[in-house]
Amino acid sequence: MNVIISASAVFSVVIVITAGYVYITANGDERKIEFSTRAITIAIALLVVAMGLFLIIRFIGDRLPILCA
């Protein structure tokens, strides 16, 4: 489970970096700016969800040791 959460966090960081590059190189193109803004928003939401899941699993795992195995 931790591998999936870690992979989604890495994936969201890669999306933020890529979308940031697209945003910087957009040269005023509204479609590129809109695309990169949405991508960054979605990536940040994915990162928040991944961190939330990690905290939930960590909280439950402390009470039920079988989940941490």
Backbone as ProteinMPNN parsed JSONL, in Angstrom:
{"seq_chain_A": "MNVIISASAVFSVVIVITAGYVYITANGDERKIEFSTRAITIAIALLVVAMGLFLIIRFIGDRLPILCA", "coords_chain_A": {"N_chain_A": [[0.822, -1.192, 0.0], [1.95, 1.224, 0.762], [3.715, 1.618, -1.306], [2.109, 2.246, -3.483], [0.985, 4.658, -2.641], [3.3, 6.199, -2.384], [4.184, 6.158, -5.039], [2.104, 7.552, -6.29], [2.479, 10.05, -5.149], [5.024, 10.749, -6.152], [4.391, 10.757, -8.858], [2.567, 12.902, -8.935], [4.251, 15.035, -8.324], [5.94, 15.006, -10.535], [4.065, 15.688, -12.491], [3.429, 18.303, -11.675], [5.9, 19.584, -12.079], [6.224, 19.228, -14.87], [3.891, 20.506, -15.859], [4.368, 23.035, -14.885], [6.579, 23.765, -16.414], [5.365, 23.816, -18.946], [3.611, 25.919, -18.487], [5.376, 28.051, -18.068], [6.606, 28.223, -20.569], [4.535, 28.928, -22.231], [4.076, 31.312, -23.602], [1.934, 33.151, -23.671], [-0.146, 31.718, -24.817], [-3.378, 30.859, -24.496], [-4.635, 28.34, -24.296], [-2.565, 26.59, -23.521], [-1.858, 27.718, -21.083], [-4.237, 27.409, -19.616], [-4.43, 24.593, -19.666], [-2.093, 23.833, -18.251], [-2.549, 25.031, -15.786], [-4.829, 23.66, -14.88], [-3.738, 21.082, -14.768], [-1.788, 21.374, -12.771], [-3.455, 21.96, -10.597], [-4.923, 19.557, -10.374], [-2.822, 17.778, -9.871], [-1.879, 18.705, -7.396], [-4.143, 18.207, -5.868], [-4.142, 15.408, -6.037], [-1.781, 14.88, -4.66], [-2.469, 15.798, -2.097], [-4.534, 13.994, -1.471], [-3.056, 11.605, -1.511], [-1.287, 12.053, 0.638], [-3.159, 12.24, 2.679], [-4.266, 9.646, 2.636], [-1.997, 8.209, 3.365], [-1.638, 9.144, 5.987], [-4.022, 8.22, 7.16], [-3.756, 5.431, 6.867], [-1.47, 5.08, 8.39], [-2.41, 5.888, 10.889], [-4.451, 3.995, 11.401], [-2.931, 1.694, 11.19], [-1.324, 1.786, 13.454], [-3.066, 0.995, 15.379], [-4.04, -1.441, 14.498], [-1.986, -3.836, 14.043], [-1.73, -5.76, 12.059], [-2.23, -4.642, 9.574], [0.052, -3.278, 8.869], [1.88, -5.05, 7.998]], "CA_chain_A": [[0.0, 0.0, 0.0], [2.818, 2.402, 0.818], [4.329, 1.797, -2.622], [1.118, 2.928, -4.315], [0.885, 6.034, -2.163], [4.555, 6.868, -2.751], [4.193, 6.325, -6.494], [1.184, 8.638, -6.655], [3.111, 11.304, -4.746], [6.071, 11.038, -7.138], [3.676, 11.074, -10.098], [2.009, 14.25, -8.847], [5.357, 15.99, -8.386], [6.35, 15.05, -11.944], [3.034, 16.449, -13.206], [3.59, 19.713, -11.321], [7.096, 20.085, -12.76], [5.941, 19.284, -16.306], [2.897, 21.549, -16.11], [5.035, 24.309, -14.642], [7.381, 24.052, -17.598], [4.427, 24.21, -20.011], [3.103, 27.242, -18.134], [6.437, 29.042, -18.285], [6.895, 28.332, -22.003], [3.275, 29.097, -22.963], [4.159, 32.53, -24.426], [0.639, 33.8, -23.8], [-1.146, 30.833, -25.422], [-4.399, 30.63, -23.468], [-4.904, 26.906, -24.132], [-1.477, 26.003, -22.743], [-1.954, 28.233, -19.717], [-5.377, 26.742, -18.99], [-4.07, 23.192, -19.483], [-1.108, 23.672, -17.189], [-3.184, 25.404, -14.524], [-5.665, 22.521, -14.47], [-2.857, 19.961, -14.432], [-1.194, 21.659, -11.466], [-4.517, 21.819, -9.604], [-5.207, 18.129, -10.215], [-1.657, 17.149, -9.246], [-1.866, 19.078, -5.981], [-5.223, 17.445, -5.243], [-3.656, 14.029, -5.919], [-0.795, 14.867, -3.59], [-3.197, 15.933, -0.827], [-5.209, 12.716, -1.244], [-2.03, 10.609, -1.178], [-0.829, 12.298, 2.006], [-4.265, 11.879, 3.564], [-4.312, 8.189, 2.725], [-0.837, 7.78, 4.145], [-1.914, 9.419, 7.404], [-5.087, 7.319, 7.609], [-3.189, 4.092, 7.006], [-0.54, 5.129, 9.519], [-3.222, 5.974, 12.101], [-5.103, 2.701, 11.599], [-1.89, 0.695, 11.363], [-0.864, 1.811, 14.829], [-4.062, 0.305, 16.195], [-4.186, -2.795, 13.985], [-0.654, -4.144, 13.519], [-1.781, -6.667, 10.906], [-2.251, -3.852, 8.339], [1.383, -2.773, 8.595], [2.737, -6.135, 7.513]], "C_chain_A": [[0.869, 1.26, 0.0], [3.478, 2.671, -0.524], [3.384, 2.563, -3.538], [1.01, 4.396, -3.921], [2.145, 6.815, -2.538], [4.622, 7.124, -4.25], [3.264, 7.453, -6.923], [1.755, 9.996, -6.251], [4.202, 11.704, -5.735], [5.44, 11.453, -8.462], [3.124, 12.496, -10.06], [3.106, 15.312, -8.9], [5.857, 16.125, -9.827], [5.349, 15.855, -12.766], [3.185, 17.945, -12.921], [4.797, 20.31, -12.04], [6.838, 20.237, -14.257], [4.96, 20.401, -16.64], [3.482, 22.933, -15.851], [5.905, 24.722, -15.814], [6.497, 24.501, -18.757], [3.901, 25.614, -19.746], [4.135, 28.33, -18.425], [6.683, 29.278, -19.767], [5.647, 28.562, -22.846], [3.29, 30.305, -23.9], [2.797, 33.158, -24.691], [-0.44, 32.957, -24.451], [-2.14, 30.414, -24.339], [-4.667, 29.148, -23.235], [-3.823, 26.235, -23.289], [-1.527, 26.455, -21.29], [-3.092, 27.549, -18.971], [-5.068, 25.274, -18.703], [-3.124, 23.016, -18.308], [-1.683, 24.035, -15.825], [-4.058, 24.273, -14.002], [-4.804, 21.339, -14.045], [-2.216, 20.163, -13.061], [-2.231, 21.491, -10.361], [-4.822, 20.348, -9.331], [-4.044, 17.424, -9.514], [-1.574, 17.475, -7.76], [-2.972, 18.343, -5.233], [-4.81, 15.986, -5.052], [-2.647, 13.912, -4.788], [-1.46, 14.965, -2.216], [-3.906, 14.627, -0.486], [-4.199, 11.645, -0.835], [-1.523, 10.797, 0.242], [-1.915, 11.95, 3.02], [-4.385, 10.38, 3.735], [-3.158, 7.642, 3.55], [-1.096, 7.985, 5.637], [-2.991, 8.496, 7.961], [-4.537, 5.917, 7.826], [-2.235, 4.04, 8.191], [-1.312, 5.134, 10.837], [-3.874, 4.635, 12.409], [-4.064, 1.625, 11.861], [-1.329, 0.658, 12.769], [-1.81, 1.054, 15.738], [-4.277, -1.127, 15.774], [-2.869, -3.205, 13.322], [-0.664, -5.05, 12.274], [-1.767, -5.892, 9.581], [-0.874, -3.359, 7.95], [2.319, -3.831, 8.01], [2.93, -6.091, 6.026]], "O_chain_A": [[0.558, 2.238, -0.679], [3.771, 3.821, -0.852], [3.819, 3.435, -4.289], [0.951, 5.273, -4.783], [2.058, 7.967, -2.962], [5.067, 8.187, -4.682], [3.599, 8.227, -7.82], [1.534, 10.989, -6.945], [4.296, 12.871, -6.114], [5.903, 12.392, -9.109], [3.208, 13.216, -11.054], [2.898, 16.383, -9.47], [6.16, 17.228, -10.282], [5.744, 16.621, -13.644], [3.078, 18.762, -13.835], [4.721, 21.426, -12.554], [7.193, 21.257, -14.848], [5.171, 21.156, -17.589], [3.125, 23.896, -16.529], [5.961, 25.901, -16.166], [6.83, 25.45, -19.467], [3.759, 26.412, -20.674], [3.807, 29.389, -18.959], [6.941, 30.408, -20.181], [5.698, 28.406, -24.066], [2.573, 30.308, -24.901], [2.53, 33.639, -25.792], [-1.559, 33.438, -24.625], [-1.789, 29.708, -23.394], [-4.902, 28.736, -22.099], [-4.131, 25.402, -22.436], [-1.27, 25.669, -20.378], [-2.927, 27.152, -17.818], [-5.398, 24.765, -17.633], [-3.333, 22.145, -17.463], [-1.34, 23.412, -14.82], [-4.031, 23.964, -12.811], [-5.116, 20.667, -13.062], [-2.115, 19.218, -12.278], [-1.925, 20.941, -9.303], [-4.963, 19.945, -8.176], [-4.264, 16.568, -8.658], [-1.233, 16.61, -6.953], [-2.774, 17.905, -4.1], [-5.099, 15.394, -4.012], [-2.666, 12.935, -4.038], [-1.048, 14.283, -1.278], [-3.882, 14.195, 0.666], [-4.456, 10.866, 0.083], [-1.345, 9.824, 0.974], [-1.622, 11.425, 4.095], [-4.584, 9.892, 4.848], [-3.334, 6.716, 4.341], [-0.808, 7.107, 6.451], [-2.892, 8.04, 9.099], [-4.815, 5.286, 8.846], [-2.204, 3.046, 8.917], [-0.918, 4.465, 11.792], [-3.854, 4.185, 13.554], [-4.295, 0.732, 12.675], [-0.9, -0.398, 13.232], [-1.389, 0.525, 16.766], [-4.658, -1.959, 16.598], [-2.672, -2.934, 12.137], [0.314, -5.083, 11.527], [-1.334, -6.433, 8.564], [-0.655, -3.044, 6.78], [3.428, -3.515, 7.579], [3.627, -6.939, 5.468]]}, "name": "protein", "num_of_chains": 1, "seq": "MNVIISASAVFSVVIVITAGYVYITANGDERKIEFSTRAITIAIALLVVAMGLFLIIRFIGDRLPILCA"}
